[in-house]
């Protein structure tokens, strides 16, 4: 099916016509469509594909611009060079070249068919058949193509699934999953981000093929899981995953979806954006040791694992009832980010049904209070007559404790006087 402007208006509404036109006419898509569509003895046709087109039709959050082309990868590189565009052979063996337009990267991938699949990746052959390219993609809502004339090509019936808010595999779900088991996680991510219903045939195939997830690299699982957790509302997808035994397999422990729901209610109260790592903590971290287990299982970045460990470390010592001075001391000692993570984690573990004003103030204090700098250094004490050595460090610790006890109010001069009088 090819949708022209009036077809788009009838199917998706008049605003979708404007969004499609804006996508086609705005960089980086406009430049790519102009440069990589050529007539002549060896014509080249290039179209915007996938998420950007789907988002324009559905009115959802804009996605990165990706393109598909009939040109072989090397020719894409040559055309880019002739047009003065920087091209990077990011996945040239699999047909993908990244072209940079005004600082924005666009992946341009040659039309492909699968020669052989291995559950993790495929051996592909390049071609010029748009229908064959669409048939090898995962979901119907990912197989839209926008051409240089502003026409939307829908070879596999994705438009009907957009209007029905349904995520459906192209062709046989079992066959699509067996080609790449990561599609199991992608399915749940799309259900979450698109707020869609889950196709029952797809769910049955996912349960049958779930052991294939063990073939995937931890890095690929991590990336997809964090993307799912960053969706506006991943609870329904995660509940589906938990009910079918997938979530415990991925995390290596019993997950707590209700705890994640509790965090999301707090996010709404705070007006906070989704935080995938904090949501992972709500889902699968109960004690500090869980951070190391998840870090190893998902190959988390060092900073991500450390963040999980920090928030679960002695969280019970932070509570609004301890008073503002104690909270400010914690912010000073921990830093605003670790403090905020830990007080949120403490809230997740308290018995209160919903956060009261004291908890909200305690959480917001980490961003509201400007952490002061301790006004003394070792050099100041040496200049005041203290001999260099271990005593300097001991004196600094003693004076810092005095400064904190004063409500961070004692001046440099008062601290030096206090030490000299000691």
N, C-alpha and C positions, 0 to 999 in steps of 0.2 A: 504494500500500500504506500502511495506517495501522497503526502498532505501538502496542498498549496495553502495560501493564506486563508482563503474562505473555509477550507476544510479544518484548519487549525482552530479558527474562530468557532466553528460549529461544535468541534469535539472538546476543546479546552477553554473556550472563552476568548473574548477580544483581547484581553490583557496578554494572553499567551502569544498572540501575533506580534505584539510589541516586544516581548521578551526575546522571541526568536530573531526578530530583525535586529535588536540590540546586540545579541550574541554574534550574529553574522557580521555586523558592521563595526564592531569594537575590536580593538587589538587585545590579545594577540591573534584572535581568529581571523579578523579581516586581512591582516598581512599574510598569514599562512594560506588562506583561500586564494588570494591574489597571486602569490608567488608560485604556489605549487599546483596550479591548474593550468595546463598547457595544451594547446592544439598543435597539429602538425603531424609529421610522419610517425613520431613516437609520442602520442598524446599521454598526458598525465591527468588523472582526476583525483582530487583530494577533498575529503569531507570531514567536518567535525563529527566526532563519534562519542556515544556513551553518555556519561554523567552530565556534561554541560548541556546537552540537548534535552535530556530527561528533566533536568532542573528547570530549564526555560519553559518546557511544556507544563510541568506540574506546579510551577511557582514555588518550588522549594529553594533551600539555600544554594547559591551558585557553586558549581563544582569546577575543578581545574579543566582547562581546555585540552583535550586530546584529539588527535586526528588520525584518520586512516587514509592510505593512498595506494594507487596502483603502481607507483614508481618503486623500483627496487631500492634497497637501503643506500647503495653507493650513489645512485642517481639523486636521491634526496640530499645526500651530502654535497654533490656537485651543484645542484640547483641552489642550495642555500649559499654556497660559496659565491656563485655568480651574482646573487642578490645582495651580497654583503652581510649575510646573517651568520652568526656563530652557530655551528653545528657540532654536536658531541655524539659520538657513536656509543651511547650508553648501553644499548642492548642490540647492537647491530647483527649479531648472529641470529637473534630471534626477530629481526626486522625493525627494531626501534632505534630511531635517531631523535635526540633532543635538540630542538632548534630554539634559540633564545631570541625573543622579540621584545625590545624595550625592557630588558631585564626579566621578562617573564618566560619561563621554560614551557615549551609545548612538545609533548611526545608525539612524533609522527611515525606510525607503524604501517609497514607494507601489508596489504591484504594477505591472509594466510589460510592455509588448511592444515589440519593435524595429520602428520604421517604416522606418528606413533606417540602414545601417551604412557606415562609411567606413574601416575598418581601424584606426582610432585611437579612435573614439568613435561613439556611435549617437544617432540621433534617436528618441526614445521616445514612446509614448502610455501614459497611465495607465489602469489598469483594475482589475478585481476578480477576475480569473481566476488562481487559484493554479497551475494546470497550465501556463498560458501563461507565467507568471513563471518557473517552474522550467525551462521549455524554453529560455529565453534565457540561462540561466546557463552557466558554463564546464564544470565537472566534476561527475560524478554525486555525488561525496562532498561537494559544496558546496550541494546542493539538498535538504537536510533542513529541515523546519519543525517546531518544537515549539509546540503550542497551549497555551492557558491551562489546559486540563484535564490536561496532562501527556502527551498523545498525540503521537507522532512521525509526521509525514507524510513518506513517501518516494516521490514521484511518478515518479522516473526510475531506480529500482533501485540507489541508492547503497549500500544495506546489503550487497548481495552483493559490491560492490567493496571495502567496508571489510574484510569477512571474508577476501576474497582478496588484500588489500593490493595493490590495483591502482588506478592513476589512469587514468580513461577520460573522454573528452569526452562531453558530452550530444549525442546525434544524430550528425551528420556532423562528424568532426574538421576537415575542410577548411573547412566552413562556419563552424564556431565560430572557427577561426583567422582567417579572412578578415574576421570581424566586428571583431576586435581582435587585432592581431599580438602584443601583449604577452602573450597567452595562451601563446605559445611558451615564454617565460621562466617564466611561472607554472606551466606543466606540469612543467618540470624542478625548480622549487622544491618543488612538491608531492611529486614523486617522492622528493626528498631528505628533506624534513621528515617525510613519512609512511613513509619507508623502504619504499617500494612498488616494484612492478615497473612497467615502462613498457609501455603498450599498443602493439603493433606497428603497428596501423592509425594510431594517433596519431603515431608516429615518422615514418611514411611521409608523412603530411600535413604535418608540421613541415618535413621536408626540402624538400618541394615548395613550401612557402610561406615559406621562410627569408628571401628577399629583402624580404619585407614588414617585417622588423625595421627596415629603413632608414627607414621612414616614422615611426617612433616618436621622440618627444622624448628627448634624452639624459637628462633628469631622470627620466622613467618607467623607462628602462632601468637607470639607476643604482640606483633604489630597489629594483627587482626583483632585480637582480644581488646587491646587498648582502644582501638577505633570503635569497637562496639560499646565499650564502657563510656566513651565520650559522646555517644548519641544522646539526644535530648531525654529520652526515656527508654533505657535498655531493659527495664524490669520484666516486661512481658516476654522478650526474647530470652532473657536469662532464666525465667521460670520455665519456659518451654525446654531449654537446654537441660535444666536441672531435672525436670520430670522424665527426661529420656536418658539420664545418666551421663550426659556429655560433660557437664560443668565440673563435676567431681573428678572426672578423668583428666581434664585439662589442668585443674588447680592442684590435684594430688591430695585433696582434703575435702571435707564437707563444707560447701559454701553456705553463706548466710545471705540469701536474697532479701529477707525482711530487714536486715541491718542496712543493706544498700538503700532500700526504700526509705528507711529512717533518715539516712544521710541526704537523700534527694529532697525530702521535706524540709530539712535544715537549709539546703542550698536555696530552695524557693523562698524561705523566710529571710535569708541573707541577701537575696538577689545575686547569688554567685553563679558563675558559669560552670558547666560540668568540668570536673577535674578527674581524669582517668585514673591517676595513681591513687588519689584519695578514695575513689570508688573501688579500686582494687583492694585497698586496705579494708574498707567496710565489708567487702565480699569475702575476703580470705585471710585477713590478719587478725589474730586474737592475742598472740603473745609475740615478743620480739623475735623469737626463733623462726616464726612463720615468714618473716621478711627474707631470711637467708634461703629458706626452702623455695619460696616463690621466685627469688632471684635466680637460683640455679635451674629451676624447672622451666622458667620462661626466658632465661638469658636476659634478664633485665639489665639496663645500663647501671653502672656502679652508683650513679647519683640517684637513680630510682630505687634501688635496693636500700641505699642508705636512708633515703627519705622514709620508706616504710618502717625501717628499724627505729629511726628517731621518733616517729610519732607513737610507736608502741612501747617506748622505753619509759617506764615509771610515769605513765599517763595519770595514774591515780593521785599524783602529787599536785595536779592542777585542777582547781575548782573555784568557782566564784566566791564560795563561802570563806576562802582563805584571805580575802580582802584585796583591794587594789594594789597595795604596796607589794604584796607577795606576787601578784600577777606581773607587775612591772619588773620585779626582780627576775622572774622567769623569762620575760621578754629580753631583758638585758643579757642574761646568761646564755639563753638558747638562740637568740636571733628571732626576728619577727616571723619568718616562714616556719621554722621548727615549732615555735610557740603556737602559732595558729593551727598547724597540723595536729599538735598534741592536744590542744584544748578541744578541737573538733572530735578527735579520737576519744577523749575523755567523755564528751557528751554522748557519743555512740554507746558507751559502756555504762552510762548511768541509768537509773531506773525510771527517770522522768519520762512521761508520755510525750511531751513536746517541750521545746526549749522555752524557758521563761525569759524575762527581760534581763536578768542577771547573767544568764549564759550567753545571750546575744551580745551584751555589752562586753563580756569577757573575750569572746571571739573577735569582736571588732576592735578591741583595744590594741591588738597586735598591728593593725594598720593605721590606727588613729594616733597612737603615742609615738612621738619622735624620740628614738633611743639616744640618750646623751652619751658623750664620750667621756671616759674617765680622764680627769684633767691633769694627772701626773704621769711622769715616766721615770725610768730608772735614772736617767741623766739629771732630772730635777733633784732627786735625792742625793746623788753624788755631788752635785753643785752646792747642795745645802750642807755638805760635810760628811755624808755617810761614806764609809769605805766601800769600794767596789768589791763585790763578792756575793755569797748566798744571802747575806743580810739585806741586800737591796731587794731581792725578790720577796723575802719574808715581810719586809716593811711595806712593799707595794700591796701585797695581799691584805695586810692588816688595815692599811689606809683605804683600800677599795671597799672592804667590808664596812668601815666606818662611813664612807661616802654613800654607800647603798642604804645603810641604816638611817642616814639623814634624809632619805627621800631623794637622793641624787642631787642634794642642794649645796653641800659644802664646797666652797671655792678652793682653788689651788692654794691660795695663801693660807686659808684656814687649815687645810690638810697638812701643809708643811709646818705650820705652827704647832699643830697637835702632835706631830711626830717629834719635833724638836723638844717639846715639853715632856715627852715620855721618859 
